[in-house]
Amino acid sequence: MPQTTIAINANTITATISILPAIFCFVILNDPNKLFVKSSKIGLDLFNNKTLLKELEDYEWFPAVLRNYQTDYIGFIVSAFSIYQPFIDKLQSTTLPHKMFDLCSGSGEPAYSIFCKSKAWSSFTASDKFPRPVHFANQAAKYLQHSTDVMEMAFNSENTYTMFNAFHHFSEAQQISIINRMTQSNAKAYFVEILEPGLWFSFKILFTTTVGQVLLMPFVKPFSLKRLLFTYIIPINIITIATDGLISVFKSKSVEQYQLRFKQFGDTVRIYRLQKGFRTQIVIETIPQQ
């Protein structure tokens, strides 16, 4: 009985946190008449065990401009502080298929920077369920302009598939399905997560998405006065990005939890942690069979 009470309280808090930014989003950027229906839907989703926690940016109704601001900021942070350097270092000693195909790319960062710095692949393709017009300086790189849903696409052994800090957005059943389809296709894949459960990660994310935004948002490219408006005057960015950041920490898993989750795949899946200084990440790697 006490466990049930704790779960309900946690769900109530999460629903409340997520509904508040929805109110801001719809009042400012959408039809106010849809406010009640959409915000109520979030609350229902959060109380549904199948979608207990869901980031705002994963909802189709979430304004594209706010989604872009969020992915721009995250891409800026991870690139500016070389968060994925441990993974780049690992790639230096690895032989991979020539093509890099990134999933859930968002702004295109950090995947594009990793492609350029690692020189592990000859070509790069970015993709997303909510694509955006992005043009890369490297002519070997492109961003697919059609919606690419990881749960519906087919995989093949000609690509190395990557996903950076997005795997936790999927439910347990979806994660198992993705890994299963990767192994069935004999495809190489790296799912790299920079979040883990715990108070320390919650604090880091809360600081980065609040104080960090206030200090760093003017340096995020492309420069936008509207971005500054929604950060400093009407702080929707701070509310939505902080909310999604904390939800992501709640949904994250440890190395041990991922190892238990994917134990059924045996030697075709490896889960390990990389670390260099303050930079740590969990890597879920699929191993093609000869």
N, C-alpha and C positions, 0 to 999 in steps of 0.2 A: 504493500500500500504506500509506504513512503516513497518508493521509487517512482510510482505513477505520479505522485504529487510533484516531485522534482522535474519530471519530464514535461508536465503541463506548464509549470512555471517557466521553464526554459523556452518552450514553444511560444508562450505568451510574450516573453521579452523579445524574442526574435521577430515575431510578427509585428510588434509595435515598432521596433527599430526600422523594419523594412517599409512599413506603411507611411511613416513620416516623410522620407524622401520622395515617395510616390506622390504625396500631396503637393510638394514643391514642384515636381516635374510637370504635373498636369496643369496646375494653376498657371505656370509661367509659359510652358511650351506646348500644351495640348488643349483639347477641348475640355473645359471644366465640367461639362455635363457627363463626361465619361469617368470622372474622378471616383465616384463612389463605387461603380461597378469594378473598375480596375483595381483599386486599392483593396476592395473586399476579396477579389480573386487572389491577391497575394496572401492575405491572411488565411484563406481556405487552403491554398497550396502548402503553406508552411505547417498547417495542422494535418496535412495528408502525409502519411508515412512514406509514400513513393517520392514525394518532392519536399522533404522536410525542410531543407535549406536550399534556397536558390538565389544566386546573385541577381541583382536588378538588371545588369547588362544582358542577362540571358533571356529576359522577356522580350518578345517581339514588339510590344508596345513602348518599350523604353526608348526615349528620343535618341535618334542616331547621333545628334550633336553631342549629347552627354556621353554616349558610349565612346565616341571618338576622343573626347577630352580625356576620358578615363584611360583608354589604351595608349594615348599619346603620353600621358604622364607616367604610366607604368613603364612604357618603353624607354622613356627618357631616364628614369631612375636606374633601371637595370643596366643600361648601356653606359651612363655616366659613371657609375660606380663599379663597372666591370663585374657584375654579380655572377655572370656565368663563366668567368675565367677558369675555374676548375674543370668545367666540362670542355672548354676549348683546349686546355692542356691535354686532356685525355684523348681528344681527337687526333692529336699529332702522331700518335703511335697506333692508329687504327686504320685498317683498309676497309673502305666502304664503297657501296654502289655509287656511280658518278653523279647521280641526281639527288638533290635535297628537296624534299617536298614537305613544307611546313603546314601543320594543321592548326586551326584556331589562332591565326596569325595576328589578329587585332590590327595594330598600327604597322605591323611588319617587323617591329623590333621586339625582342632582341635577335630574332632568327636571322635577319639580314646581316647584322653585325657579326654574328657567329659564322655565317657563311663566308664573309669577307676576311675575317681574321684567321679562321682555321685553315682556309684553303683546302679543305677536305673533299670538296665536291666541285664539279665543273659547271653545274647549273643550279639555280635556286628558283623554286616556285612557292609563293605564299598563297594561302587560301583561308577563307573564313565563312561562317554561316551568314555573317553580316559584312560582306565585303565593302571596301571603300576605295576610291581612286588614289592609288599610291604609285609613284614612279621612282624606280631605283636608278642610281647613276651607273651601276654595272649592267651592261647589256645582256649578261647571262642570267639576270634576275627578272622575274615578273610576278605580278599579283593578279590572280584570277579574279575577274570581275563578276562572275556568277556565284551564287550562293553555294557553298560546299559544306554539306552536313556530314560530319564524321560518321554518324550512325547509319548513313545511307550509301556512302561511297564505297567503291571497290578498291582494294589494295593490290599491289603487285611487287615482285621481287626486284624490279628495275630501279626502284627508288629507295632512299633512306628516308623514312618518315620521322618527323620531329614534332614535338609539342612542348612548349615552354610555359610552365606555370598555368596550365589550363586543365590538366587531367582531373584535378579535384572538382571541377565543375560537373563532372558526370557522376551519376549514381553508381553504386556498386555493381548492379546488373549491367549497366552500360559499359563500365570499365572492363568487366570480364568479357563482354561481347567484343569490344574493340581488340583486346589482347588475343582473344580466340581467333578473330578474323585475320589479324596480323600473322599469327603463327600458321594458320591454315593456308595463307597466301605465301608462306615462306619469305616474309618481308622483314627487312631490318628496320627497327624503330627505336627511338629514344624519347621517352616521356620524362621530362626534367621538371621537378617540383622544388621550389625554393621555400615553401612553407611547411611547417610541421605543427602539430597540436601543442598547446601549452601557453602559459602566461607570458613567457619571454617573447614568443613570436607575436602574441596579441599586442604586447606593448610596442614592439618594433613597428608593427603594421599601423597601429593607432598613431604613433609619432610620425611615421612617414606620410600618412594620408591626411594629417591635420597640420602640424607644425611644418612638416616638409613641404606641403603644398604652398603654404603662406610664404615660405622662404624661396622656393624654387620655381613656382609657376611662371614667372616672367621669362625664364630661360627655356621653357619648353617650346619646341618648334613643331609646326609652323606658328609663329607669333600671331596672337588673336586678341583683339580688344574684348570680344565677347567672352573669351575664355577667362580673362581677368575680371570681367563683370560678374561672371558666375562663380568666381572664387572669392573676391574681396567685398563686393557690394551685396550681391545676393548669393550667399555661399552654398549654392546647390552642389557644386563640385566637391566641396569638403564633405558634405553630408553623404552624398551617394558613393563617392570613392571610399570613404572611411567605412561605410556600411558594408559594401561589397568586400572590402579587405578583411573585416572581422568575420564575415560569413565564410570567406575562403579559409581562414584559419580554423574555424569550427569544423569545416568539412575536410581539412587536410588529414593525412595519415602519416604514421611513422614508418621507418624501414621495416620493422617487425610486423606491423599491420599489413603492409603491402605484401610481404613475403608469405604471410598466412593466407591472404586473399588469393594470391596467384600460385599457390603451392601445387595446384592440380596440373600446371603446365610444365612442371619438372624443369629439365635443363634448357628448355626453349625460352625461358624468361629468367633474367637476373635482376635483382634489386639490390642497390648498394648506395652508399653515401660518399660524396666527394666533398673535400674541404680544402680551402686555401685561405688562411687568415680568418677573417670574419665571414667569409663567403662559404656557405654550405648549401648543398642541394642533394636531393634524392633522385636517383636515376632508375627508371624502369626500362630495361633493355630487352628487346626480343632478339633471339639468336636464330638466324636461318639455319636449317639443317642441310647438310651436304647430300 
